[in-house]
């Protein structure tokens, strides 16, 4: 694991013992800290019973503590832990902040931090793949894969590639990324912020933590991202700030797992990142061809009777689904779930690619009404019904795509479970 002598003799309270919280607890104790830890789940508490005082920070005297470590899933804009932290005069931090504290004691390395509304996971995995292909020691973590603190430290010259959600940035204060990246911005997670401006400000904080000659990279494609770009450009100067233009990329047709306009933006950003780290075009270009993509994000599940089945379960909002629709000329679109908004406005420009839509989940009736004036729609309610109906109607050359534009929590525990269900239904065909 990653730990540091900087934790020695310090005291931390931990709220939330899922993956990041559990790794934080173990890293802190390995570094010599004392911890108090809590999770509402008894099984989670049992995992740290031998190393922690088990108690709820909300009900505990935290005098003499150094910080409260919270899971990114804790809504600090409305959870009472925020008021508790204020009363006790303690910072709220997360595992990314603990990683930042550990950095001075790690072998010389660089950190890439990647955020944005959509495309974070694909871009993070792509950058990791390219750096690994170029022969650099590399680790991937943050909001993807294993928690970074639970991974072994890299040798000298290594690169940590971190996907960072706004929730993680909110509880991070001194992670100065050698390359910080904002891919794009569109309204999302607004229940956690004071409007869209608050969400944008959260993302922009990633660049405020940069302190010197680090690189800042921005996607080119939406006005809000370019607004943040201009602010950072004014503050830091053109030598360190880059706008990654998708139009500068050529060769996308040769990279099968990176199709669609959204991936063109991800590619442009990834190229800017790896080149800032010294990787040449002769190194990154062949790596693009061997990138396999991510499960649940434009994942090719199967081909049957000339029809391609695509699992895009990770598309949990309209802005993420829109480019997926644009990637193929004839799409049977399975859409719905727990809606985040009452519209599909971002998808409208790509309705011409949709042969038919099949609505599922809680959003089904709403989306049926929204889509009916524009294209053929079928009320399916359940995913199995949608897949079987689409398979019966699709012609060779068509694509059947699950790209829900919704959260999954009405029918599934998470987007992975939803994508797994789609895969299982397709395989049963």
Buried (B, 14 or more C-beta within 10 A) or exposed (E): BBBBEBBEEBBBBBBBBBBBBBBBBBBBBBBBBBBBBBBEEEEBBEBBEEBBBBBBBBEBEBEEBBBBBBBBEBBBEEBEBBEBBEEBEBEBBBBBBBBBBBBEEBEEBBBBBBBBBBBBBBBBBBBBBBBBBBEBBBBBBBBBBBBBBBBEBBEEEBBBBBBBBBBBBBBBBEBBBBBBBBBBBBBBBEEBBEEBEBBBBBBBBBBBBBEEEBBBBBBBBBEBBBBBBEBBBEEBEEEBBBBBBBEEBEEBEEBEBBBBBBBBBBBBBBBBBBBBBEBEEEBBBEBBEEBEBBBBBBBBBBEBEEBBBBBBBBBBBBBBBBBBBBBBEBBBBBBBBBBBBEEBEBBBEBBEBBBBBBBBBBBBEBBBEBBEEBBEBBBBBBBBBBBBBBBEBBEEEBBBBBBBBBBBBBBBEBBBBBBBBBBEBBEEE
